[in-house]
Amino acid sequence: MMKMRTYKWLLLGALSMGVACKKDWDQHNAVTGEGLNKTLKELMSGINNLSRFEQLLAQSSYANLLSSSKSFTVFAPTNQALTAIDPTITNDTARLNRFLANHIADLRYLTTDATDTLRVLMLNGKYNNFYNNKVEDAGITTANVIGKNGVIHVIDNMLPNRLNVWEILTTTAQVPAKQQALLSKMAYDGFDPSLAEQIGVDAITGQPIYKPGTGIVKRNKFWDKGV
């Protein structure tokens, strides 16, 4: 009886390992292809219906982001989807940056990762729901275009950049003037390396050296403390 139980557990363990190995192999197969030798920026240039999104990236502070060594997920609206973009967004670099940051996430997320709803943190600090072949209300028309620094999903709609509580506080006219003044006093210039231009590497520390004046972003102590 003891030998039978031992055999049973060994058999279950072997089956579990087989399932895990198959999952890993399936994931491996999902990310092979010629695109693995190209950056996301290079891949995007080869997708005809993303030329408008590519153009907007070139106008923004994220122009060189998709050529970096970090890993990203890009939910890229088609040219058709972007015909409805508000001109006040495309004519204002700050608003354009926020719009684009709502379509790019750190790390790589494949559709095979989203069999349950994933809350994907975007570069603008907000979350979008990613499930199967949808992200929020946008459908994914071309999925899992893999590059050496991440993945592109082509989507048929823009992702809404909804205001959070902080943005409402700082932009709504109904907020009292004294409160607005207090928030303004707490503002300062911060540094975001993902938006900075790297010009070298420190030979002693191994840390990147950035071009002065790049990567500067507006921040606020009220926001930092999460009050």
N, CA, C and O of each residue as an XYZ file, in Angstrom:
908
protein
N       0.836     -1.213      0.000
C       0.000      0.000      0.000
C       0.872      1.265      0.000
O       0.605      2.223     -0.725
N       1.934      1.238      0.843
C       2.838      2.387      0.918
C       3.529      2.632     -0.426
O       3.697      3.774     -0.853
N       3.932      1.517     -1.095
C       4.583      1.658     -2.391
C       3.637      2.258     -3.422
O       4.050      3.064     -4.256
N       2.344      1.857     -3.364
C       1.359      2.388     -4.296
C       1.174      3.885     -4.098
O       1.092      4.636     -5.069
N       1.107      4.326     -2.826
C       0.953      5.763     -2.539
C       2.157      6.548     -3.039
O       2.010      7.623     -3.621
N       3.359      5.999     -2.807
C       4.575      6.673     -3.266
C       4.593      6.805     -4.776
O       4.953      7.850     -5.317
N       4.195      5.721     -5.457
C       4.140      5.736     -6.922
C       3.137      6.768     -7.424
O       3.376      7.475     -8.402
N       1.991      6.834     -6.714
C       0.935      7.784     -7.100
C       1.444      9.215     -7.019
O       1.225     10.002     -7.940
N       2.118      9.558     -5.931
C       2.623     10.924     -5.762
C       3.724     11.243     -6.768
O       3.808     12.362     -7.275
N       4.576     10.241     -7.056
C       5.615     10.464     -8.059
C       5.009     10.711     -9.434
O       5.480     11.556    -10.196
N       3.929      9.936     -9.742
C       3.261     10.101    -11.031
C       2.622     11.475    -11.146
O       2.723     12.123    -12.188
N       1.953     11.932    -10.066
C       1.338     13.265    -10.058
C       2.383     14.354    -10.222
O       2.163     15.340    -10.925
N       3.532     14.165     -9.560
C       4.607     15.150     -9.667
C       5.148     15.236    -11.077
O       5.422     16.325    -11.582
N       5.303     14.075    -11.716
C       5.807     14.058    -13.086
C       4.841     14.723    -14.046
O       5.251     15.449    -14.951
N       3.532     14.467    -13.841
C       2.523     15.089    -14.684
C       2.527     16.600    -14.518
O       2.411     17.338    -15.496
N       2.663     17.064    -13.261
C       2.693     18.509    -12.986
C       3.880     19.160    -13.670
O       3.756     20.237    -14.253
N       5.035     18.503    -13.597
C       6.227     19.038    -14.244
C       6.047     19.082    -15.753
O       6.514     20.008    -16.416
N       5.360     18.064    -16.296
C       5.120     18.030    -17.733
C       4.243     19.175    -18.179
O       4.501     19.791    -19.214
N       3.177     19.477    -17.387
C       2.287     20.599    -17.707
C       3.039     21.905    -17.645
O       2.892     22.748    -18.529
N       3.861     22.090    -16.590
C       4.629     23.328    -16.431
C       5.608     23.509    -17.580
O       5.762     24.610    -18.109
N       6.282     22.402    -17.970
C       7.238     22.485    -19.065
C       6.554     22.828    -20.373
O       7.082     23.595    -21.178
N       5.352     22.245    -20.588
C       4.609     22.540    -21.813
C       4.230     24.013    -21.856
O       4.335     24.653    -22.902
N       3.782     24.562    -20.701
C       3.405     25.974    -20.655
C       4.604     26.850    -20.992
O       4.490     27.802    -21.764
N       5.779     26.516    -20.397
C       6.989     27.291    -20.677
C       7.363     27.183    -22.153
O       7.774     28.168    -22.766
N       7.217     25.955    -22.734
C       7.562     25.780    -24.138
C       6.609     26.537    -25.044
O       7.022     27.118    -26.048
N       5.304     26.528    -24.679
C       4.325     27.292    -25.457
C       4.651     28.772    -25.432
O       4.575     29.446    -26.459
N       5.022     29.292    -24.240
C       5.410     30.699    -24.116
C       6.643     30.973    -24.968
O       6.742     32.020    -25.607
N       7.584     30.029    -24.974
C       8.794     30.193    -25.787
C       8.427     30.285    -27.267
O       8.928     31.150    -27.987
N       7.558     29.394    -27.709
C       7.141     29.406    -29.111
C       6.428     30.694    -29.482
O       6.511     31.157    -30.620
N       5.716     31.280    -28.497
C       4.930     32.490    -28.767
C       5.801     33.705    -29.036
O       5.328     34.683    -29.615
N       7.070     33.664    -28.627
C       7.899     34.850    -28.739
C       9.047     34.685    -29.730
O       9.999     35.466    -29.715
N       8.963     33.682    -30.581
C      10.008     33.526    -31.585
C       9.633     34.271    -32.853
O       8.463     34.594    -33.059
N      10.605     34.548    -33.703
C      10.320     35.223    -34.966
C      11.373     36.261    -35.280
O      12.230     36.571    -34.452
N      11.296     36.797    -36.496
C      12.272     37.779    -36.948
C      12.240     39.053    -36.119
O      13.264     39.721    -35.973
N      11.076     39.398    -35.574
C      10.939     40.628    -34.807
C      11.800     40.687    -33.575
O      12.044     41.771    -33.045
N      12.275     39.534    -33.097
C      13.093     39.517    -31.893
C      14.422     40.236    -32.082
O      15.099     40.550    -31.103
N      14.798     40.497    -33.312
C      16.044     41.216    -33.590
C      15.816     42.713    -33.778
O      16.760     43.455    -34.050
N      14.570     43.160    -33.633
C      14.245     44.565    -33.858
C      13.661     45.197    -32.599
O      13.012     44.526    -31.796
N      13.901     46.504    -32.439
C      13.264     47.233    -31.348
C      11.809     47.495    -31.710
O      11.410     47.350    -32.866
N      11.025     47.882    -30.715
C       9.624     48.192    -30.976
C       9.481     49.366    -31.949
O       8.555     49.399    -32.759
N      10.398     50.320    -31.862
C      10.357     51.450    -32.784
C      10.557     50.982    -34.223
O       9.874     51.449    -35.134
N      11.501     50.053    -34.423
C      11.763     49.513    -35.761
C      10.583     48.692    -36.264
O      10.213     48.776    -37.435
N       9.994     47.897    -35.373
C       8.840     47.080    -35.754
C       7.657     47.950    -36.169
O       6.968     47.661    -37.147
N       7.436     49.021    -35.404
C       6.289     49.886    -35.671
C       6.386     50.517    -37.057
O       5.371     50.725    -37.721
N       7.601     50.819    -37.489
C       7.793     51.417    -38.812
C       7.358     50.479    -39.929
O       7.069     50.922    -41.041
N       7.313     49.182    -39.635
C       6.925     48.217    -40.646
C       5.446     47.874    -40.636
O       5.000     47.036    -41.420
N       4.676     48.514    -39.753
C       3.235     48.258    -39.680
C       2.522     49.460    -40.290
O       2.497     50.536    -39.692
N       1.949     49.285    -41.464
C       1.416     50.405    -42.247
C       0.375     51.240    -41.517
O       0.416     52.468    -41.588
N      -0.555     50.602    -40.820
C      -1.661     51.364    -40.224
C      -1.332     51.952    -38.865
O      -2.229     52.327    -38.111
N      -0.029     52.034    -38.547
C       0.392     52.688    -37.293
C       1.223     53.937    -37.559
O       1.859     54.464    -36.646
N       1.224     54.413    -38.795
C       2.079     55.553    -39.140
C       1.686     56.815    -38.365
O       2.553     57.619    -38.023
N       0.406     56.997    -38.088
C      -0.043     58.179    -37.342
C       0.424     58.101    -35.887
O       0.889     59.098    -35.335
N       0.305     56.941    -35.272
C       0.771     56.761    -33.896
C       2.283     56.975    -33.833
O       2.788     57.591    -32.895
N       2.989     56.474    -34.818
C       4.434     56.655    -34.900
C       4.781     58.138    -35.009
O       5.745     58.604    -34.402
N       3.990     58.874    -35.786
C       4.206     60.311    -35.956
C       4.000     61.048    -34.636
O       4.772     61.944    -34.294
N       2.957     60.670    -33.894
C       2.689     61.306    -32.602
C       3.819     61.027    -31.610
O       4.195     61.906    -30.834
N       4.354     59.820    -31.634
C       5.487     59.498    -30.764
C       6.683     60.396    -31.089
O       7.381     60.863    -30.189
N       6.910     60.629    -32.373
C       8.038     61.465    -32.803
C       7.885     62.909    -32.332
O       8.880     63.601    -32.118
N       6.628     63.370    -32.168
C       6.366     64.732    -31.705
C       6.504     64.871    -30.193
O       6.573     65.988    -29.680
N       6.544     63.754    -29.476
C       6.439     63.765    -28.023
C       7.794     63.577    -27.342
O       8.832     63.470    -27.996
N       7.751     63.542    -26.008
C       8.958     63.264    -25.229
C       9.321     61.784    -25.253
O      10.362     61.393    -24.725
N       8.480     60.965    -25.856
C       8.708     59.518    -25.907
C       9.321     59.085    -27.240
O       9.295     57.900    -27.573
N       9.867     60.023    -27.998
C      10.346     59.744    -29.357
C      11.318     58.568    -29.413
O      11.243     57.748    -30.328
N      12.231     58.479    -28.443
C      13.257     57.432    -28.479
C      13.018     56.320    -27.458
O      13.843     55.418    -27.306
N      11.890     56.393    -26.767
C      11.625     55.436    -25.684
C      11.610     53.995    -26.187
O      12.173     53.108    -25.545
N      10.970     53.758    -27.334
C      10.791     52.386    -27.812
C      12.041     51.815    -28.472
O      12.023     50.702    -28.997
N      13.137     52.594    -28.439
C      14.427     52.078    -28.902
C      15.322     51.711    -27.725
O      16.428     51.208    -27.919
N      14.852     51.957    -26.513
C      15.682     51.731    -25.323
C      15.745     50.246    -24.985
O      15.048     49.431    -25.590
N      16.581     49.905    -24.021
C      16.791     48.509    -23.649
C      15.727     47.996    -22.677
O      15.662     46.796    -22.413
N      14.903     48.882    -22.150
C      13.828     48.446    -21.259
C      12.765     47.701    -22.052
O      12.730     47.769    -23.280
N      11.899     46.987    -21.338
C      10.845     46.206    -21.989
C       9.498     46.903    -21.819
O       9.148     47.339    -20.722
N       8.742     47.004    -22.924
C       7.467     47.717    -22.912
C       6.366     46.910    -23.592
O       6.626     46.009    -24.390
N       5.123     47.264    -23.248
C       3.947     46.822    -23.998
C       3.296     48.066    -24.569
O       3.004     49.014    -23.839
N       3.067     48.063    -25.885
C       2.456     49.208    -26.562
C       1.092     48.782    -27.112
O       0.991     47.832    -27.888
N       0.051     49.498    -26.699
C      -1.277     49.320    -27.281
C      -1.443     50.469    -28.288
O      -1.781     51.590    -27.910
N      -1.204     50.178    -29.554
C      -1.102     51.220    -30.574
C      -2.386     51.331    -31.395
O      -2.737     50.391    -32.109
N      -3.098     52.467    -31.308
C      -4.307     52.664    -32.118
C      -3.961     52.794    -33.601
O      -2.919     53.343    -33.960
N      -4.835     52.287    -34.445
C      -4.633     52.386    -35.887
C      -4.812     53.820    -36.367
O      -5.312     54.678    -35.639
N      -4.395     54.063    -37.598
C      -4.602     55.382    -38.214
C      -6.074     55.771    -38.201
O      -6.420     56.925    -37.946
N      -6.938     54.792    -38.480
C      -8.377     55.068    -38.499
C      -8.879     55.500    -37.124
O      -9.676     56.432    -37.014
N      -8.414     54.823    -36.080
C      -8.839     55.159    -34.717
C      -8.388     56.563    -34.330
O      -9.100     57.262    -33.608
N      -7.224     56.980    -34.795
C      -6.656     58.274    -34.407
C      -7.213     59.459    -35.202
O      -6.856     60.607    -34.941
N      -8.087     59.177    -36.169
C      -8.706     60.306    -36.881
C      -9.588     61.128    -35.948
O      -9.870     62.293    -36.227
N     -10.026     60.528    -34.844
C     -10.916     61.213    -33.907
C     -10.180     61.900    -32.755
O     -10.817     62.420    -31.839
N      -8.839     61.906    -32.794
C      -8.096     62.501    -31.683
C      -8.330     64.007    -31.621
O      -8.373     64.681    -32.650
N      -8.479     64.520    -30.418
C      -8.725     65.944    -30.193
C      -7.477     66.751    -30.587
O      -6.387     66.457    -30.096
N      -7.609     67.755    -31.458
C      -6.446     68.580    -31.860
C      -5.773     69.275    -30.685
O      -4.583     69.582    -30.757
N      -6.509     69.530    -29.602
C      -5.883     70.161    -28.437
C      -4.862     69.236    -27.785
O      -3.982     69.695    -27.056
N      -4.975     67.936    -28.044
C      -3.988     66.973    -27.539
C      -2.738     67.009    -28.412
O      -1.619     67.073    -27.902
N      -2.930     66.967    -29.714
C      -1.778     66.903    -30.616
C      -1.011     68.219    -30.681
O       0.148     68.240    -31.095
N      -1.648     69.321    -30.273
C      -0.990     70.627    -30.315
C      -0.384     71.047    -28.980
O       0.126     72.160    -28.847
N      -0.439     70.156    -27.992
C       0.076     70.455    -26.655
C       0.958     69.283    -26.228
O       0.461     68.181    -25.996
N       2.268     69.520    -26.126
C       3.199     68.424    -25.829
C       2.875     67.717    -24.524
O       2.950     66.490    -24.454
N       2.513     68.475    -23.482
C       2.205     67.862    -22.188
C       1.002     66.933    -22.297
O       1.022     65.819    -21.774
N      -0.052     67.396    -22.982
C      -1.246     66.572    -23.146
C      -0.958     65.374    -24.053
O      -1.470     64.278    -23.823
N      -0.142     65.587    -25.077
C       0.222     64.486    -25.968
C       1.013     63.426    -25.211
O       0.791     62.230    -25.404
N       1.939     63.858    -24.348
C       2.695     62.906    -23.533
C       1.770     62.062    -22.667
O       1.943     60.848    -22.561
N       0.784     62.714    -22.047
C      -0.153     61.973    -21.186
C      -0.975     60.984    -22.007
O      -1.226     59.859    -21.574
N      -1.387     61.414    -23.185
C      -2.178     60.548    -24.058
C      -1.377     59.304    -24.451
O      -1.876     58.184    -24.348
N      -0.140     59.503    -24.899
C       0.693     58.385    -25.329
C       1.071     57.479    -24.165
O       1.127     56.258    -24.308
N       1.329     58.089    -23.009
C       1.699     57.304    -21.826
C       0.570     56.390    -21.374
O       0.806     55.408    -20.672
N      -0.664     56.711    -21.776
C      -1.803     55.858    -21.446
C      -1.904     54.663    -22.392
O      -2.777     53.810    -22.227
N      -1.009     54.601    -23.386
C      -1.000     53.494    -24.335
C       0.273     52.652    -24.249
O       0.466     51.729    -25.040
N       1.151     52.977    -23.272
C       2.426     52.266    -23.129
C       2.595     51.829    -21.676
O       2.360     52.604    -20.749
N       3.005     50.579    -21.493
C       3.243     50.050    -20.147
C       4.656     49.502    -20.052
O       5.217     49.025    -21.038
N       5.225     49.575    -18.854
C       6.486     48.882    -18.597
C       6.233     47.374    -18.623
O       5.126     46.921    -18.330
N       7.241     46.615    -18.968
C       7.198     45.151    -19.021
C       6.410     44.661    -20.233
O       5.773     45.449    -20.933
N       6.462     43.378    -20.468
C       5.811     42.791    -21.634
C       4.583     41.987    -21.209
O       4.672     41.113    -20.347
N       3.442     42.288    -21.819
C       2.196     41.570    -21.554
C       1.664     40.991    -22.860
O       1.294     41.735    -23.769
N       1.626     39.669    -22.952
C       1.058     38.997    -24.114
C      -0.420     38.696    -23.866
O      -0.877     38.706    -22.723
N      -1.161     38.430    -24.933
C      -2.574     38.058    -24.756
C      -2.688     36.743    -23.991
O      -3.692     36.501    -23.321
N      -1.676     35.901    -24.086
C      -1.699     34.635    -23.345
C      -1.548     34.852    -21.839
O      -1.830     33.952    -21.048
N      -1.105     36.042    -21.447
C      -1.020     36.385    -20.022
C      -2.359     36.881    -19.487
O      -2.561     36.948    -18.275
N      -3.280     37.232    -20.399
C      -4.519     37.912    -20.009
C      -5.744     37.014    -20.136
O      -6.802     37.454    -20.586
N      -5.594     35.745    -19.734
C      -6.750     34.852    -19.728
C      -7.716     35.239    -18.613
O      -8.907     34.936    -18.687
N      -7.207     35.902    -17.586
C      -8.019     36.603    -16.587
C      -7.684     38.083    -16.727
O      -6.621     38.436    -17.238
N      -8.587     38.945    -16.276
C      -8.371     40.382    -16.431
C      -7.110     40.835    -15.708
O      -6.945     40.595    -14.512
N      -6.224     41.490    -16.446
C      -5.015     42.085    -15.867
C      -5.215     43.582    -15.718
O      -5.745     44.238    -16.614
N      -4.789     44.118    -14.585
C      -4.779     45.565    -14.382
C      -3.366     46.020    -14.730
O      -2.439     45.876    -13.932
N      -3.214     46.571    -15.931
C      -1.882     46.918    -16.443
C      -1.570     48.369    -16.111
O      -2.311     49.279    -16.484
N      -0.457     48.573    -15.402
C      -0.023     49.919    -15.034
C       0.654     50.576    -16.224
O       1.651     50.074    -16.741
N       0.094     51.719    -16.658
C       0.629     52.430    -17.807
C       1.672     53.459    -17.356
O       1.819     53.713    -16.161
N       2.387     54.040    -18.303
C       3.431     55.005    -17.965
C       2.880     56.288    -17.354
O       3.621     57.037    -16.719
N       1.579     56.550    -17.540
C       0.988     57.751    -16.935
C       0.520     57.495    -15.508
O      -0.085     58.376    -14.896
N       0.788     56.301    -14.961
C       0.435     55.985    -13.586
C      -0.974     55.451    -13.419
O      -1.401     55.181    -12.297
N      -1.701     55.295    -14.507
C      -3.064     54.771    -14.432
C      -3.092     53.319    -14.897
O      -2.139     52.822    -15.496
N      -4.213     52.648    -14.605
C      -4.352     51.240    -14.960
C      -5.381     51.059    -16.070
O      -6.419     51.720    -16.083
N      -5.079     50.158    -16.997
C      -6.044     49.743    -18.016
C      -6.314     48.252    -17.867
O      -5.405     47.477    -17.569
N      -7.564     47.853    -18.074
C      -7.941     46.451    -17.989
C      -7.619     45.744    -19.304
O      -8.027     46.185    -20.379
N      -6.884     44.648    -19.199
C      -6.448     43.874    -20.357
C      -6.985     42.459    -20.197
O      -6.645     41.759    -19.244
N      -7.832     42.043    -21.148
C      -8.422     40.710    -21.058
C      -8.565     40.108    -22.450
O      -9.232     40.671    -23.318
N      -7.930     38.956    -22.650
C      -7.961     38.281    -23.949
C      -7.562     39.241    -25.069
O      -6.432     39.730    -25.092
N      -8.473     39.511    -25.990
C      -8.157     40.380    -27.124
C      -8.772     41.765    -26.984
O      -9.141     42.391    -27.978
N      -8.882     42.243    -25.742
C      -9.400     43.590    -25.510
C      -8.586     44.291    -24.445
O      -8.096     43.663    -23.506
N      -8.446     45.594    -24.597
C      -7.895     46.437    -23.541
C      -8.883     47.579    -23.378
O      -9.119     48.346    -24.312
N      -9.465     47.690    -22.177
C     -10.611     48.572    -21.956
C     -11.669     48.275    -23.027
O     -12.062     47.120    -23.184
N     -12.141     49.293    -23.768
C     -13.161     49.050    -24.794
C     -12.576     48.871    -26.193
O     -13.322     48.766    -27.167
N     -11.276     48.836    -26.298
C     -10.628     48.696    -27.599
C     -10.350     47.226    -27.902
O      -9.879     46.481    -27.042
N     -10.644     46.823    -29.126
C     -10.334     45.469    -29.548
C      -8.923     45.391    -30.108
O      -8.449     46.326    -30.754
N      -8.261     44.284    -29.860
C      -6.912     44.065    -30.390
C      -7.051     43.391    -31.750
O      -7.506     42.251    -31.843
N      -6.661     44.097    -32.793
C      -6.803     43.572    -34.150
C      -5.581     42.775    -34.592
O      -5.697     41.842    -35.387
N      -4.418     43.142    -34.077
C      -3.190     42.375    -34.309
C      -2.477     42.247    -32.973
O      -2.088     43.249    -32.372
N      -2.305     41.017    -32.507
C      -1.766     40.790    -31.166
C      -0.337     40.254    -31.206
O       0.087     39.609    -32.165
N       0.388     40.549    -30.120
C       1.676     39.904    -29.855
C       2.712     40.081    -30.972
O       3.324     39.112    -31.420
N       2.897     41.321    -31.411
C       3.989     41.614    -32.350
C       5.236     41.815    -31.490
O       5.421     42.869    -30.881
N       6.076     40.800    -31.449
C       7.166     40.745    -30.477
C       8.430     41.384    -31.017
O       8.837     41.120    -32.148
N       9.049     42.230    -30.200
C      10.354     42.801    -30.504
C      11.331     42.446    -29.413
O      10.966     41.810    -28.425
N      12.588     42.860    -29.591
C      13.586     42.490    -28.589
C      13.427     43.266    -27.294
O      14.017     42.898    -26.278
N      12.629     44.347    -27.312
C      12.403     45.091    -26.059
C      10.915     45.234    -25.740
O      10.491     46.235    -25.163
N      10.120     44.216    -26.124
C       8.721     44.247    -25.713
C       7.771     43.745    -26.781
O       8.140     42.941    -27.636
N       6.534     44.237    -26.719
C       5.484     43.733    -27.607
C       4.545     44.874    -28.007
O       4.303     45.799    -27.232
N       4.023     44.788    -29.230
C       3.028     45.739    -29.727
C       1.713     45.006    -29.950
O       1.692     43.926    -30.542
N       0.610     45.596    -29.474
C      -0.730     45.135    -29.807
C      -1.404     46.265    -30.579
O      -1.475     47.390    -30.084
N      -1.893     45.987    -31.767
C      -2.603     46.992    -32.569
C      -4.065     46.996    -32.117
O      -4.699     45.943    -32.063
N      -4.604     48.180    -31.793
C      -5.979     48.262    -31.283
C      -6.830     49.168    -32.171
O      -6.320     50.038    -32.877
N      -8.144     48.937    -32.112
C      -9.055     49.640    -33.030
C      -9.695     50.879    -32.429
O     -10.618     51.450    -33.010
N      -9.207     51.300    -31.260
C      -9.755     52.503    -30.624
C      -8.708     53.124    -29.712
O      -7.779     52.445    -29.274
N      -8.856     54.401    -29.427
C      -7.964     55.060    -28.476
C      -8.386     54.697    -27.056
O      -9.558     54.419    -26.803
N      -7.429     54.701    -26.131
C      -7.732     54.425    -24.735
C      -8.002     55.740    -24.015
O      -7.169     56.646    -24.055
N      -9.159     55.859    -23.354
C      -9.513     57.128    -22.712
C      -8.566     57.468    -21.572
O      -8.234     56.617    -20.746
N      -8.140     58.718    -21.538
C      -7.236     59.187    -20.478
C      -8.070     59.959    -19.459
O      -8.120     61.188    -19.484
N      -8.719     59.220    -18.566
C      -9.638     59.827    -17.599
C      -8.870     60.598    -16.528
O      -7.770     60.208    -16.137
N      -9.463     61.695    -16.059
C      -8.846     62.486    -14.997
C      -8.890     61.724    -13.677
O      -9.897     61.101    -13.343
N      -7.785     61.779    -12.928
C      -7.811     61.237    -11.572
C      -8.102     62.373    -10.594
O      -8.263     63.523    -11.003
N      -8.168     62.051     -9.313
C      -8.530     63.047     -8.305
C      -7.543     64.213     -8.305
O      -7.937     65.373     -8.182
N      -6.249     63.889     -8.447
C      -5.233     64.944     -8.460
C      -5.460     65.906     -9.622
O      -5.394     67.123     -9.451
N      -5.723     65.362    -10.788
C      -5.919     66.198    -11.966
C      -7.168     67.061    -11.842
O      -7.192     68.203    -12.301
N      -8.195     66.511    -11.224
C      -9.419     67.297    -10.997
C      -9.127     68.464    -10.053
O      -9.582     69.586    -10.275
N      -8.358     68.181     -8.992
C      -8.019     69.223     -8.022
C      -7.256     70.382     -8.666
O      -7.471     71.546     -8.329
N      -6.366     70.043     -9.593
C      -5.487     71.068    -10.148
C      -6.032     71.725    -11.414
O      -5.440     72.683    -11.909
N      -7.141     71.232    -11.942
C      -7.651     71.804    -13.188
C      -9.080     72.328    -13.099
O      -9.526     73.065    -13.979
N      -9.805     71.951    -12.036
C     -11.214     72.339    -11.948
C     -11.364     73.728    -11.326
O     -10.766     74.022    -10.291
N     -12.153     74.561    -11.955
C     -12.338     75.939    -11.488
C     -13.039     75.998    -10.135
O     -12.902     76.989     -9.417
N     -13.792     74.949     -9.770
C     -14.539     74.955     -8.514
C     -13.649     74.799     -7.272
O     -14.092     75.054     -6.152
N     -12.389     74.380     -7.477
C     -11.485     74.241     -6.334
C     -11.104     75.631     -5.840
O     -10.690     76.468     -6.642
N     -11.232     75.904     -4.524
C     -10.934     77.241     -3.974
C      -9.537     77.728     -4.335
O      -8.596     76.938     -4.411
N      -9.408     79.017     -4.553
C      -8.146     79.614     -4.984
C      -7.027     79.375     -3.970
O      -5.881     79.151     -4.360
N      -7.345     79.419     -2.667
C      -6.317     79.204     -1.643
C      -5.757     77.786     -1.721
O      -4.559     77.570     -1.535
N      -6.624     76.833     -1.996
C      -6.159     75.450     -2.113
C      -5.289     75.283     -3.355
O      -4.275     74.586     -3.323
N      -5.692     75.926     -4.443
C      -4.891     75.889     -5.663
C      -3.505     76.499     -5.422
O      -2.493     75.974     -5.888
N      -3.477     77.619     -4.682
C      -2.204     78.295     -4.394
C      -1.295     77.408     -3.547
O      -0.087     77.352     -3.775
N      -1.889     76.706     -2.554
C      -1.111     75.810     -1.694
C      -0.501     74.675     -2.518
O       0.668     74.330     -2.346
N      -1.300     74.106     -3.404
C      -0.801     73.024     -4.250
C       0.325     73.509     -5.159
O       1.290     72.785     -5.401
N       0.198     74.734     -5.660
C       1.225     75.292     -6.538
C       2.554     75.454     -5.818
O       3.613     75.244     -6.412
N       2.506     75.827     -4.536
C       3.728     76.022     -3.753
C       4.470     74.707     -3.524
O       5.673     74.702     -3.264
N       3.750     73.605     -3.621
C       4.354     72.292     -3.372
C       4.916     71.652     -4.644
O       5.407     70.524     -4.611
N       4.841     72.374     -5.755
C       5.329     71.842     -7.034
C       6.849     71.944     -7.123
O       7.448     72.857     -6.554
N       7.460     71.019     -7.827
C       8.909     71.055     -8.055
C       9.230     70.277     -9.336
O       8.386     69.548     -9.857
N      10.454     70.439     -9.832
C      10.908     69.708    -11.011
C      11.545     68.393    -10.587
O      12.510     68.386     -9.823
N      11.012     67.285    -11.076
C      11.565     65.970    -10.800
C      12.295     65.422    -12.017
O      12.406     66.091    -13.044
N      12.787     64.204    -11.889
C      13.550     63.590    -12.978
C      12.977     62.222    -13.310
O      12.773     61.393    -12.423
N      12.716     61.989    -14.599
C      12.218     60.709    -15.076
C      13.219     60.170    -16.099
O      13.277     60.668    -17.223
N      14.016     59.148    -15.720
C      15.055     58.646    -16.634
C      14.496     58.093    -17.942
O      15.193     58.087    -18.956
N      13.236     57.623    -17.932
C      12.660     57.073    -19.162
C      12.430     58.152    -20.214
O      12.275     57.851    -21.398
N      12.409     59.433    -19.772
C      12.210     60.543    -20.702
C      13.506     61.292    -21.001
O      13.521     62.229    -21.799
N      14.592     60.870    -20.354
C      15.873     61.558    -20.519
C      16.676     60.949    -21.662
O      16.484     59.790    -22.030
N      17.575     61.752    -22.212
C      18.450     61.292    -23.299
C      19.780     60.836    -22.703
O      20.529     61.639    -22.146
N      20.062     59.548    -22.826
C      21.318     59.019    -22.296
C      22.454     59.320    -23.272
O      22.351     59.058    -24.470
N      23.548     59.881    -22.726
C      24.676     60.249    -23.587
C      25.946     59.465    -23.252
O      26.986     59.662    -23.879
N      25.855     58.580    -22.268
C      27.019     57.783    -21.925
C      26.801     56.985    -20.659
O      25.696     56.933    -20.119
N      27.892     56.351    -20.186
C      27.865     55.549    -18.959
C      29.074     55.929    -18.114
O      30.191     56.024    -18.622
N      28.843     56.146    -16.819
C      29.931     56.493    -15.910
C      30.881     55.303    -15.783
O      30.455     54.210    -15.412
N      32.160     55.506    -16.088
C      33.148     54.428    -16.085
C      33.387     53.857    -14.695
O      33.814     52.709    -14.564
N      33.118     54.644    -13.654
C      33.377     54.189    -12.280
C      32.153     53.499    -11.688
O      32.254     52.397    -11.148
N      31.009     54.144    -11.792
C      29.795     53.595    -11.151
C      28.989     52.683    -12.065
O      28.192     51.872    -11.594
N      29.199     52.816    -13.385
C      28.401     52.026    -14.318
C      27.006     52.576    -14.535
O      26.193     51.972    -15.235
N      26.730     53.732    -13.930
C      25.412     54.339    -14.054
C      25.316     55.171    -15.333
O      26.311     55.729    -15.794
N      24.102     55.249    -15.906
C      23.952     56.044    -17.128
C      24.177     57.530    -16.887
O      23.876     58.042    -15.809
N      24.704     58.216    -17.889
C      24.874     59.670    -17.854
C      23.844     60.264    -18.812
O      23.754     59.863    -19.972
N      23.064     61.232    -18.304
C      21.990     61.813    -19.111
C      22.335     63.232    -19.553
O      23.048     63.958    -18.860
N      21.828     63.603    -20.692
C      22.021     64.948    -21.208
C      21.348     65.949    -20.287
O      20.164     65.794    -19.985
N      22.058     66.967    -19.831
C      21.465     67.961    -18.919
C      20.199     68.581    -19.515
O      20.136     68.906    -20.701
N      19.202     68.732    -18.655
C      17.962     69.371    -19.082
C      16.932     68.414    -19.644
O      15.792     68.814    -19.879
N      17.306     67.143    -19.871
C      16.338     66.174    -20.379
C      15.778     65.343    -19.221
O      16.429     65.188    -18.187
N      14.579     64.818    -19.402
C      13.954     63.983    -18.374
C      13.335     64.763    -17.227
O      12.961     64.178    -16.210
N      13.221     66.083    -17.380
C      12.649     66.912    -16.318
C      11.119     66.866    -16.406
O      10.539     67.128    -17.460
N      10.482     66.532    -15.291
C       9.022     66.453    -15.238
C       8.506     67.248    -14.033
O       9.185     67.370    -13.014
N       7.311     67.775    -14.172
C       6.687     68.506    -13.072
C       6.106     67.515    -12.061
O       5.371     66.596    -12.423
N       6.452     67.720    -10.791
C       5.928     66.869     -9.722
C       5.412     67.759     -8.597
O       5.543     68.983     -8.638
N       4.816     67.109     -7.579
C       4.262     67.855     -6.467
C       4.373     67.032     -5.187
O       4.073     65.838     -5.185
N       4.805     67.675     -4.095
C       4.995     66.974     -2.826
C       3.689     66.394     -2.296
O       3.693     65.356     -1.634
N       2.572     67.058     -2.584
C       1.259     66.569     -2.176
C       0.985     65.226     -2.844
O       0.508     64.285     -2.211
N       1.290     65.159     -4.115
C       1.098     63.930     -4.897
C       2.046     62.824     -4.405
O       1.635     61.675     -4.238
N       3.318     63.186     -4.175
C       4.328     62.203     -3.745
C       3.945     61.514     -2.436
O       4.164     60.315     -2.260
N       3.362     62.307     -1.514
C       3.026     61.745     -0.204
C       1.736     60.926     -0.229
O       1.403     60.247      0.742
N       1.006     60.999     -1.361
C      -0.233     60.251     -1.464
C      -1.290     60.718     -0.482
O      -2.126     59.927     -0.046
N      -1.262     62.004     -0.128
C      -2.204     62.552      0.844
C      -3.609     62.574      0.251
O      -4.553     63.002      0.915
